[in-house]
Amino acid sequence: MHIARWNDTQWLSAGSVNNDVGQIKALATYNGQIFAAGNLTKIGNVNVNRIAKWNGSNWSSVSGGITGGL
């Protein structure tokens, strides 16, 4: 699965998610970043615990992640 973002002019890539390592159930933006949450263990090449953020060029984990399920 691929994720894209709109910059008021064109669509740009925001990376991809391998369906073998999780499923996105929610997307949101905050302070110019995209947050993805769900049953994720990995997004792009980054290990995450159910939540990750895209800063415009890279995915990263968010603190310790989310405990419990979504």
Buried (B, 14 or more C-beta within 10 A) or exposed (E): EEBEBEEEEEEEEBBEBEEEEBEBEEBEEEEEBBBBBBEBEBBBEBEBBBBBBBEEEEBEBBEEBBEEEE
